[in-house]
Amino acid sequence: MVNWAWKQGWSVRARGSSHGWSPLTIPTGTEAGAPVLLVDTARHLTGVSLESTDPAVVRAGAGVTLEALLGHLEDHGLGLTAAPAPGDLTLGGALAVDAHGTAVPAHGESRLPGHTYGSLSNLVLSLTAVVWDADSDAYVLRTYARDDPDGAALLTHLGRALVTEVTLRVGANTLCAASAGRTSRPPNSSRRRAAPRAGAPSRASWTSRGVRRRSGSRSPSTPG
């Protein structure tokens, strides 16, 4: 398909869930009749399988949704440190923009085997993309290992590449502390809930602080 488009003078762009607003797939100013071919990854590149358990590695198509990926992992007792909240995002789309970047360790927290802090891209062990091959004078599928210098640009390509498949290092599913009275979590999350830690700030306490700030009774220790 990509080689056909190249010979016809067309551009090829991957389409996921169309969740973002940034003009990464179709740049601003593109005319309605421009020769751009959208590839629906969410319809065709949706395979997911557990490659190994020790260490835990999952192989997934770029079009699989995060909800489907997290559900598959949870069925095997596995999960991610953090993931974007919307479950309908595709894995390829999340990796393209370097999501999710909030997996920051708590004070004194140690990283568990198979987990990482930072973005989802930190978990990538290898990825397969459509790239130009000068020897065959055509586009081909090529797999890049994490330590391959040529693959570094594909980890956060901002829509300027066509990644078809990735392998991710994952770890054991972990418990997530919750505030008192909160017993549920969105279905796209692979984390189960545990009892809150003694002395840990709860969601309710942060909400209460926000209410006090809006009403004018700001805590002296709270920055303005």
C-alpha positions in Angstrom: 0.0 0.0 0.0 2.8 2.5 0.9 4.8 1.6 -2.2 1.7 2.1 -4.3 1.1 5.5 -2.7 4.7 6.5 -3.3 4.6 5.6 -7.0 1.3 7.6 -7.4 2.7 10.6 -5.6 0.5 10.2 -2.5 1.4 10.6 1.2 0.5 8.0 3.8 -0.5 8.9 7.3 -1.5 6.6 10.2 -5.0 7.2 11.7 -5.8 6.1 15.2 -8.6 7.3 17.4 -8.4 10.9 16.3 -8.4 11.9 19.9 -5.8 14.8 19.7 -6.3 18.3 18.4 -2.8 18.9 17.1 -2.4 18.8 13.3 0.1 15.9 13.3 -1.7 13.7 10.8 -3.0 16.3 8.4 -1.1 19.6 8.7 -2.9 22.9 8.8 -3.5 24.3 5.3 -3.9 20.9 3.6 -6.5 21.2 0.8 -9.5 18.9 0.8 -8.4 17.1 -2.4 -4.8 16.6 -1.4 -3.4 13.2 -2.2 -3.2 11.9 1.4 -4.0 8.3 2.2 -5.1 7.6 5.8 -4.4 4.1 7.2 -6.9 3.1 9.8 -4.6 1.3 12.3 -7.4 0.9 14.9 -9.2 -1.4 12.5 -6.3 -3.6 11.2 -3.3 -3.4 13.5 -4.9 -4.6 16.7 -3.1 -7.8 17.6 -1.8 -8.3 21.2 0.0 -11.2 22.7 2.2 -12.0 25.7 5.7 -12.9 24.3 7.2 -14.0 27.6 6.6 -14.0 31.3 10.1 -13.8 32.7 10.8 -11.0 31.9 7.3 -10.0 31.0 7.1 -8.7 27.4 4.0 -7.9 25.4 3.7 -7.5 21.6 1.0 -5.3 20.3 -0.1 -3.7 17.1 0.0 0.1 16.9 -3.8 0.3 16.5 -4.7 -1.6 19.7 -6.6 0.6 22.2 -5.0 1.1 25.6 -8.2 -0.4 27.2 -7.7 -3.6 25.2 -4.0 -3.7 26.0 -4.5 -3.1 29.7 -7.3 -5.7 29.8 -5.0 -8.3 28.2 -2.2 -7.5 30.6 -4.5 -7.7 33.6 -5.7 -11.1 32.5 -2.1 -12.2 33.0 -1.6 -10.4 36.3 0.4 -7.6 34.6 0.1 -3.9 34.2 1.7 -0.5 33.6 3.0 2.1 36.0 0.8 4.8 34.4 -1.3 5.1 31.3 -3.4 7.9 29.7 -6.9 8.0 31.2 -9.0 7.6 27.9 -9.1 3.9 27.1 -10.0 4.5 23.4 -6.5 5.9 22.6 -4.4 3.7 20.3 -1.0 2.5 21.5 0.6 4.0 18.4 -1.0 7.4 19.0 0.1 7.4 22.7 3.7 6.5 21.8 3.8 9.1 19.0 3.3 11.9 21.4 5.4 10.5 24.3 2.4 9.8 26.6 2.0 9.3 29.5 4.5 11.5 31.4 3.2 11.4 35.0 4.6 8.2 36.4 6.7 10.1 39.0 7.8 8.1 42.0 6.6 9.1 45.4 9.2 10.0 48.0 11.1 6.8 48.9 9.3 4.7 46.3 11.4 2.1 44.5 10.8 1.0 40.9 9.4 -2.5 40.6 10.8 -5.0 38.1 9.3 -4.4 34.6 8.0 -0.9 35.5 9.4 2.5 34.7 8.8 6.1 35.6 8.3 8.7 32.9 6.5 8.2 29.6 5.0 5.1 28.0 7.8 5.1 25.4 10.3 4.2 28.2 8.8 0.6 28.0 9.6 0.1 24.3 12.0 -2.8 23.7 11.6 -2.8 19.9 9.3 -1.4 17.3 8.5 -2.1 13.6 8.0 0.7 11.1 7.6 1.3 7.4 10.9 2.7 6.2 12.7 3.4 3.0 15.2 0.7 1.8 17.7 2.0 -0.7 18.9 -1.5 -1.7 15.4 -2.6 -2.8 14.4 0.9 -3.9 11.1 0.5 -2.0 9.5 0.9 1.4 9.8 -2.1 3.7 9.0 -3.2 7.2 12.0 -3.0 9.6 12.2 -3.8 13.3 14.5 -1.6 15.5 15.7 -2.7 18.9 15.7 -0.2 21.7 19.4 0.4 21.5 19.5 0.9 17.7 20.4 4.5 17.0 18.2 4.6 13.9 15.2 3.7 16.0 15.5 6.6 18.4 13.6 9.0 16.2 10.7 6.6 16.0 10.1 6.6 19.8 8.3 10.0 19.7 7.8 10.7 16.0 4.9 13.1 16.3 3.0 11.6 13.4 5.8 11.6 10.9 6.3 7.9 10.7 4.2 4.7 10.3 4.8 2.4 13.2 3.0 -0.9 12.9 4.0 -3.0 16.0 5.9 -2.6 19.3 7.1 -4.8 22.1 6.9 -3.5 25.6 8.5 -4.5 28.9 5.8 -4.7 31.5 5.6 -5.7 35.2 3.3 -7.2 37.8 0.0 -5.6 38.3 0.2 -3.3 41.3 -2.3 -2.0 43.9 -3.3 1.6 43.8 -4.1 3.4 47.1 -7.4 5.3 47.1 -9.1 7.7 49.4 -11.7 6.4 51.8 -15.1 5.7 50.2 -13.6 5.5 46.7 -14.0 1.9 45.5 -14.1 2.1 41.7 -11.7 3.0 38.9 -12.2 3.5 35.1 -12.3 0.2 33.3 -9.3 1.1 31.1 -7.0 1.0 34.1 -5.0 -2.2 34.9 -4.5 -1.3 38.5 -6.6 -2.6 41.4 -7.3 -0.6 44.5 -5.9 -1.1 48.0 -6.5 0.4 51.4 -5.0 3.9 51.7 -1.6 4.1 53.4 -1.6 5.6 56.9 -0.8 9.3 56.8 -0.9 9.5 53.0 -2.8 12.5 51.6 -6.1 11.4 50.1 -8.0 12.7 47.1 -10.5 14.2 49.5 -7.9 16.2 51.3 -6.6 17.7 48.1 -10.2 18.6 47.0 -10.8 20.2 50.4 -7.7 22.3 50.1 -8.9 23.5 46.6 -12.3 24.4 48.0 -10.7 26.4 50.8 -8.5 28.3 48.3 -11.5 29.2 46.1 -13.5 30.4 49.2 -10.7 32.6 50.3 -9.6 30.6 53.4 -6.2 29.6 52.0 -3.8 27.7 54.1 -0.7 29.7 55.0 1.5 26.9 53.7 -0.2 26.7 50.3 1.5 28.7 47.5 -0.6 31.4 45.8 
